[in-house]
């Protein structure tokens, strides 16, 4: 039952790389983290629109006391002032009174020399940053799915190689036993074959564990339960892959890499910040109007009044903080410019390194193919020689080990070749569900 539930034996269905990518883009838990941040950026941009609209404040307060100034003013605002209130005893020692005040205030910026416009621009750039960060995370997930998918294929190939080696070890042990019983071999040959058989069983167990681990990692990338069966992945077969020239890849980097586009957006934000800091030295012109009602109580009505006006607020001196903040913004902008220059150099190095790794992996595939074919032929020859007593058990087991190692080496070389090809597309920023690396099956 455990074997039937194992992802390695779900051969009735097949998982293609495109299916794995589609599931990951839809259900990957790391990508799901980006959605609230993207929505928050859009809400922040929406909030900046308030700078163009009036602000309405409502205030309700209750105040009681016998302070002469408070009583005198409250009588006026409640429109309760009479000639009797001019008497000196009443003015100097008035009776306590209540005031229930209702106030509504409307404020509207008339001109702020582009401050609101700059805030909206920074918020809009925040949306771009959130979206580009999401694209960068998608690129990372695509590369991780690619590596996880073919790591599963490599693990499946490893367990098949281990099982083939186990079957061969069982056959060798059976043959050695028969030869010892018939007097054609010594007991030491049987012991060596049993040691080799034990090692083959351990190799199969290890390969099974590696496969289960690879399946769990791929399941997490796809947003599945870790123990869910994923089906059989595509085998690692040799493919002739053509890669673009280095200059083309470098030119694509600047247009397609989300992290590079993010840095350009951050530079634009830094430029807007410098502009905003410079405008902090300019005045703000605003208008306001206030309506107020003052009542003795909830049941009694008093008076109401209104006021309107225009204000000009100008920061003429703030202890030098505005100049320091402006200089800090300029330095941040220069820092972004230098980061862009450094990143361009680093991206070119990524392309160069990925190309070198791919060419090395391609040559390793050719070498591993030759080694695998030679190991098969060598094993065939030694089996025939052992059958007629011209080779020792040690020779036969060494040939069997070499054959298993050559098969494993070929699979690993193909895996490295494909991974390095995906690394080229990842470094260039062109890795996508429709890119050549994703369609090697």
N, C-alpha and C positions, 0 to 999 in steps of 0.2 A: 504493500500500500504506500509506503514512503517513497519507493521508487516511482510509482505511478503518479504521485503528487509532485515529483521533482520536475523542475522546469526543463531539465535536459531531455526528458522523455515525452514531451508534448509534441510529438511529430505530426499529429493529425492536423495541426494548424501551424502556419508559418508567420513570423513577424518580420515584415520588411522594415528597412531603415526609414522609409518615408512614413510608415505607420507609427513607428516609434517617435519620430520627430513631431508628427501631428499631435500625438497624445501628450508629449512633453510641452508643446507650446500652449496646449489647452489646460493642462492640469498640473504643471510643474509648481511645487510649493514656493520655490524661490521667486518665480515670475509673479505669483499671486501677491507678493509683498508690494509690488510696484503700483498696483491699482489704486490704493488709497492715496499714495503720494501724488499720483497724476491728477486725481480728482481734487486733492487739496490745492495743487497749483492752479487749477482752473477756478476754484472758488476764490483764491487769493486775487486772481486777475479780475474776477467779477467784483470783488470788494473795492478795488481801486476806482471803479466807476463812481463811487459815492463822492469822490472829490469834485465832481462836476455838478452834483445835486445839492439842494439845500438840506440843512440838518435841522430837525424839529425836536426840541426837548420839552418835556412836561415835568413840572415840579409841584408837589403838594406838600405843604408844611403847616405846622401848628406851633404858635408861639404865644406865651402868656407872661405878663410881668407888669410892674408898676414903675419901670424906668421912665422918667419924665420925657426924655426924647422919644422913646419907643411909643409911649401913650400918645404924645402929641402927633407924631407921624401916623400912627395907626388910625387915630380919629380922622385925620385928613383923608387917608387912603380908603377908609370905610365910609367916607362922606357922612360922618356922624358929628363933625365939629360944629359947635354952636357958640354964641356970644358968651355963654356962661363959662366956657372952658378957658376964657382969657383971665379969669380971676386968679390972683397970685397964689392963694392956697391950692387951687386946682392945678396950677402949672407946676408948683414946687413939689407938691405931695399928692399926685393923682392916685386915684383908686386903680387897682390892678384890672387889666382887661385882657380879653382873649382876641387872637387874630388867626383866622383860618385862611391861609393864602394859597391861591391857585395861580400858577404862572406857566405860560407857553412862550417859548423863544424859538425863533427861526433865524438861522445863520446861513449865509451864502458867500462863498469866496467869489469875488468878482475877477481878480487877477492875481495869480501867484507866480508869474514869470516862468511857467512851464514846470513847476514842481509836480503837479498832478500828472501831467503828461509823462514825466520821467518815471514816476512811480508805476504808471500803467505799463510803460515800456519794460521796466525791470520785471514786473509780474508776468508780462507776456514772454519774456526770455526765460522766466522760471518754468513756464509750460514747456518751452522747447527743451530745457534741461531735463525735465522729468520724462518727456517722451524719448529723448536721446538716451537717457540712462536705461530706460526700458528696452530700447533697441540693443544697447550694449549687453544687457543681461540676456536678451534673446540669443545674441551671438554666442555668449558664453555657454548657454544651455545647449545650443545646437552643437557646439564643439564637444561638450561633455557627453551628449547623447551619441554623437559619432564615435567617440572613444569608448564609451560604455557598451555600445552595440557590438563593435568589433572586438572588444575585450571579451564579451560573451561568446562570440564566434571563436575566438582563440581558445577560450576555456573548453568549448564544445569539441574543438579539434584536439585539444590536449587529452580530454577524457577518451576520445575515440582512439588516439594513439596509445594511451595507457591500456585500454581494453585489448587492442590488437597485440600489444606486447605481452599482456597477461595470457591471452590465448596461445601465443607462440611459446611462452614460458611453460604453460601447462603441457603443450605438445612435446617440448624438449624434455621436460621432467618425465613424461610417460615413455618417451623414446629411450631416455637414459636408463630408466628402470628395466625396460625390456632388454636392453643390451647388457646390463649388469646380470640379469637373471640368466641370459643365454651365454654369459662368459665372454662377451665381446668388449666389455668395458669394465673398469674398476669401480669400486664403491665410491671413490672420490668424485667421479663424474656425476653420480647421482646426488651426492651432497651439494656439489656446486650448482646443479640444476635446481635443487630445492631452495638454496639461498637466493638464486636469481628469481625464482617464482615468488618468494616472500617479498623481495624488493619490488617486483612488478605489482603485487597486491597493494603495497604501501603507496606506490606511485598512483594507482587508480584511486585510492582513498583521498590522496592529496588533490588530485585533479577534480574529484567530485566536490571537495570543499571549495576550490577556486571557482568552479562553475556556479555553485550556490551563491557565493559572494558576488560574482559578476551579475548574476540575475537580480540579486537584492539591490545592487547599485543602480542597475538600469530601471528597475521598478520604481525606485525613489524618483529618478529623473522624470519618469512618465506619470508620477503622481499615483501609482498603484500601491496596494499593500505589499510589503516587502516580500512576503512569501508567495505571492500570486504567480501562477505559471504564465510564462510569457510566450511560449511557443519556440519553435526552432528559428534561429537567426541564419542569415546568409552565410555560406561557407567562404573561407578565405582562399580565393583562387587568384592566380596570377593575372594581372590586367596590364595592358600597355596604356600608360597614362601620358598625355602630353600636357606640359605646363606652359603658361604664358611667360613672355620674357620679363626680366626683372624691371625694366623701365615702365612697362605697362602696369605691373603690379604696384609700383611706387606711386604712379599717377592715380590709380584707383584708391589708394589708401586715403589720400586727402579728401576724396569725395565720399567715401563710403564708411570710413571708420567712425562709429558713433562716439567713442571716447575723444577722438580728435575734434569732431564737431562740437562736442560738449565744451572742450577747451576754448574753441572759437567763440562759443556763446558766452562763456564766462568772461572772456576778454571784452565782449560787447557790454556785458553787465558792468564791468569795471569802468568802461568809458562813460556809461550812463551815470554811474556813481560819481565820477569826477565832475560831470556836468551838474549833477544835483547839488554837490557840495559847493560848487561855485555860486549857484543860485541862492544858497542859504544867506548870502550877504545882501540879497535884494529884498525890497519890502513886499508885504502881502496886503492887498486891498480887499476888504470884506464888508458886507452889509449885514445888518441885523434888525430884527424887530421883535418887540416883547409885548405881550398882553398879560395883564395881571388883574386878578380879582381878590379883594380882601373882605372877608365876611366875619361878623362877630361869632357865628356858630353855623352849624349845618342847616339850621332852620331859618336863620335870619340873613337877609341879604344886605350887603354893604355897598361898596363902590368898586369900580374897575377903572383901569387906565392902560394906556399903551405908550410905547416909545419906539422910535426907529432912528437909525443913523448909519453912517459909514465910518469905518476905521481904517487907518493905515498903520501897520505894525512893521517896524524896521529895526533890525538888530544892528546897532551901530558899533557896539563893542561887547565882546563876550569873553574877555580875558585871554584872547589869542587862541581859544579852542577851535574856532571855525577855520582859521588858517592852518592849524596843525592837522585837523581832520581832512582838509583839502589836500595837503601834502601827503598824508597817509593814503588817500584814495589814488593819488597819482603814482605812488610807489607800488600799490597793489596792481594797478594797470600795467606798470612796467614788469612786474613779476609775472603776470599772465603772458605778456609778450615773450619773455625769456622761456617760460614753460613751453610755449608753442614751438619755439625754435629747438629746444631740447627734445621735445617729443617727436618732431619731424626726423631728427637724427636717430632717435631710438627706434622709430617705426621702420626706417630703412634698414637698420641692423636686424630687426626681426625678420624682414623679408629675406635678407641675405642669409641669415642663420637657417631659416626654414628651407630655402633652396638647397643649401649645402647638406642639410639633414636628409632631404628627399633624395638627392643624387646618391648619397651614401647608402640609403636604404634600398634604392633601386639596384645598385650594384650588389648589395647583399642578397637580394632576391635571386639574381642570376647565379651567384655563387652557391646559394642554398639549393637551388634546383639541381645544379650539377652534383652537389654532395649527396642529395637525396637519391638521385638516379644511381650514383656509384655505390651508395650503401646498399641499395636493393640488389644490385648485381653482385656485390661482394658477399652478401648474405646467402644468395642463391648458390654461389660457387662453394662456399664453406659448408652449406648443408649437404651438398652432394659429396664433398670430400669427407665429411664426418660420417655419412652413411656407409662409405666404403673403408672407413678406418684410416683415412689419410690426414685428418685434422683432429685436434683435441677439443674437448668440451670447452676449454678456456677460449679457444679460437672462435668457436661457434657463439658462445655467449657474448664475446666482445663484438662480434659482427652484429648480433641482435641489438646490443646496446647502441652501437653506432647507427643502425637503421632507425631506431626510435629517436635518437638525438637529432638525426638529420631531418626527420619528419617534423619534429618540434621546431627545429631551427628554421625550416622553410616557412612554417605557419607564422612564427614570430617575425620573420623578415617581411612577409606580406603585410602583417599587421602594422609594422613600423612604417612601411612604405605608404600605406593608406593614411595612417595617422599624420605622417609628415606632409602628405598632400593636403589634407584638411587643415593642417597648421599654416600652410601657404595661403589658403583662402581666408582663414581666420585673420592672419596678419594683414592681409590686404583689405579686410572688411567686406569681402564678397561672399562669404559663406552664407548660404540660405537653403531653404528646402528644395529649391530648383537648381542649385549650383552643381557643377560636375562632380564634386567630391561626394555629394549626397546621392549620386546616381551611378555608382560604380558596380552595383550588383548585376 
